């Protein structure tokens, strides 16, 4: 679907998911993440970049596992995460849009839980590449978890947390030979409807991840 078509559909409130390709399982248990190795931090920072050219090749489950753990997985015995959250609100949910369904990442169990048995990738952004890249992440703030944060500051606090998660994804991608790009030009209402979000949940950003097209 072209960008212009998506813009027109968005203006009409008619941007909708496509049918899932393949079987949507209720839950996906991710393999344990590999927490050793990878590029040294300075090398990963040197390679960090945005890319908008993605191969259609899906990410193997172990790579997806490592990616999500790097994004905001639990890295300490006390339940701390790889990304910061003010007052430990842990207000950001990471939703994973795949060709066979949309899932919410559960860091506590390191698993994916189905929220929509359809292909939401094309809804996650106006750019045409989001339709064909294997994976689109959506960062959603749950304001219901931010009771200790003043209402006027909740969006900025949550946006900072989502930005930290996105940078973790960038650094993982740099070390794993993946391409990624963060995106704020999105139809938040369409995404919210497709994911079945409540009034307390706010779509902040999306991020596409996949193999570079030149390696396909």
C-alpha positions in Angstrom: 0.0 0.0 0.0 1.4 3.4 -1.0 1.9 6.3 1.4 -0.7 8.4 -0.4 -3.2 5.6 -0.1 -2.5 5.3 3.6 -2.9 9.0 4.1 -6.2 9.0 2.3 -7.5 6.0 4.3 -6.2 7.6 7.6 -8.1 10.8 6.8 -11.3 8.8 6.3 -10.6 6.8 9.5 -10.4 3.6 7.3 -6.8 2.5 7.8 -7.3 -1.2 8.8 -5.2 -4.3 9.4 -4.9 -7.0 6.8 -5.7 -10.7 7.4 -2.9 -12.6 9.2 -0.5 -14.6 7.1 -0.1 -17.9 8.9 -1.4 -19.2 12.2 -1.8 -16.8 15.1 -0.9 -18.7 18.3 -2.3 -17.4 21.6 1.2 -17.2 23.2 4.8 -17.5 22.1 7.3 -18.6 24.7 10.6 -17.0 23.7 13.9 -18.9 24.1 16.2 -17.6 26.9 18.1 -14.5 25.7 21.8 -14.7 25.1 23.3 -12.1 27.4 26.9 -12.4 26.5 28.9 -11.4 23.5 27.9 -8.8 20.9 29.8 -5.7 19.9 31.6 -3.5 22.4 29.4 -0.5 23.2 31.6 2.1 21.4 31.6 0.0 18.2 27.8 -0.4 18.4 27.4 3.3 18.8 29.7 3.8 15.8 27.4 1.6 13.7 24.1 2.9 15.0 22.0 4.4 12.2 18.5 4.5 10.8 17.6 2.5 7.7 14.4 2.3 5.7 15.4 -0.6 3.4 14.3 -3.9 4.7 14.3 -7.5 3.5 11.2 -9.6 3.9 13.1 -12.3 5.7 11.5 -13.0 9.1 13.6 -12.8 12.2 14.4 -16.2 13.8 12.8 -16.7 17.2 16.2 -16.6 19.0 17.0 -13.2 17.4 13.5 -11.9 18.3 14.1 -13.1 21.9 17.4 -11.3 22.2 15.9 -8.1 20.6 13.0 -7.9 23.0 15.2 -8.6 26.0 17.6 -5.9 24.9 14.7 -3.5 24.4 13.2 -3.7 27.9 13.8 -7.2 29.3 14.5 -8.0 33.0 18.2 -7.8 33.7 18.3 -7.9 37.5 17.0 -10.2 40.2 14.8 -7.4 41.6 12.9 -7.1 38.3 14.8 -4.1 36.9 14.8 -3.6 33.2 17.4 -2.9 30.5 15.6 0.5 30.0 14.9 3.1 32.7 11.5 4.1 33.9 10.8 7.1 36.2 9.6 6.0 39.6 9.8 2.4 38.3 6.3 2.9 36.8 7.2 0.5 33.9 4.5 2.3 31.9 5.7 1.3 28.4 4.2 -1.8 26.8 6.0 -3.1 23.6 3.6 -4.5 21.0 5.1 -6.6 18.3 3.4 -6.6 14.8 4.2 -9.6 12.8 2.7 -11.0 9.6 0.7 -13.6 11.6 -0.5 -11.4 14.4 0.1 -8.6 16.9 1.5 -9.5 20.3 2.3 -7.8 23.6 5.8 -8.5 25.1 5.6 -9.7 28.7 9.0 -9.1 30.2 8.2 -11.0 33.4 7.7 -14.3 31.5 9.7 -13.4 28.5 6.9 -14.3 26.2 4.5 -12.8 23.6 0.8 -12.7 24.1 -1.6 -12.4 21.2 -3.7 -9.2 21.1 -4.9 -9.3 17.5 -5.0 -12.2 15.0 -4.3 -9.9 12.0 -1.4 -8.3 10.2 -1.1 -4.8 11.7 2.2 -3.9 10.1 0.7 -1.7 7.5 -1.2 0.2 10.1 1.9 1.1 12.2 3.0 3.8 9.8 2.4 5.7 6.6 5.7 4.7 5.0 5.3 1.8 2.4 8.3 -0.2 3.9 6.3 -1.0 7.1 4.1 -3.3 5.2 6.8 -5.7 4.1 9.4 -5.5 6.9 9.1 -8.5 9.1 8.6 -6.7 12.4 7.1 -3.4 13.6 7.3 -2.5 17.3 4.8 -0.1 18.8 5.5 1.6 22.1 2.4 2.3 24.2 2.2 4.2 27.5 -0.2 3.0 30.1 -1.1 6.1 32.1 -2.9 3.9 34.6 0.5 2.8 36.0 1.7 6.4 36.4 -0.3 7.4 39.5 2.7 8.9 41.2 3.5 11.1 38.2 1.6 14.5 37.8 -0.8 14.2 34.9 0.8 17.1 33.1 4.1 15.3 33.0 3.0 11.8 32.2 3.4 12.0 28.4 6.9 13.5 28.6 8.0 10.9 31.2 6.6 8.1 29.1 8.2 9.4 25.9 11.6 9.5 27.6 11.1 5.9 28.6 10.0 4.9 25.1 13.1 6.7 23.6 15.4 4.7 25.9 13.8 1.4 24.7 14.1 2.5 21.1 17.8 3.3 21.6 18.3 -0.2 23.1 16.8 -1.6 19.9 19.1 0.5 17.8 22.2 -0.7 19.6 21.1 -4.3 19.4 20.4 -3.9 15.7 23.8 -2.4 15.2 25.5 -5.4 16.9 23.3 -8.0 15.2 23.5 -6.8 11.7 19.9 -5.6 11.6 18.3 -2.5 10.2 15.9 -0.3 12.1 14.2 3.1 12.2 12.2 4.9 14.8 8.9 6.4 13.5 6.7 9.2 14.9 4.7 9.8 11.7 1.9 7.3 12.5 -1.8 7.1 12.7 -2.2 6.7 16.5 -6.0 6.4 16.4 -5.8 3.6 13.8 -3.1 1.7 15.8 -5.0 2.1 19.0 -8.1 0.7 17.4 -6.2 -2.2 15.8 -4.6 -3.1 19.2 -7.8 -2.8 21.2 -6.3 -0.2 23.5 -8.2 1.5 26.4 -8.5 5.2 27.0 -5.6 5.0 29.5 -3.2 3.7 26.9 -1.4 6.1 24.6 0.5 5.2 21.4 3.8 7.0 21.4 6.1 5.7 18.7 6.7 2.8 16.3 10.0 1.2 15.2 10.6 -1.1 12.2 13.2 -3.8 12.5 14.5 -6.3 10.0 17.4 -7.5 7.9 18.9 -5.0 5.5 17.5 -5.4 2.0 21.0 -5.8 0.5 21.5 -9.0 2.5 18.2 -10.6 1.4 
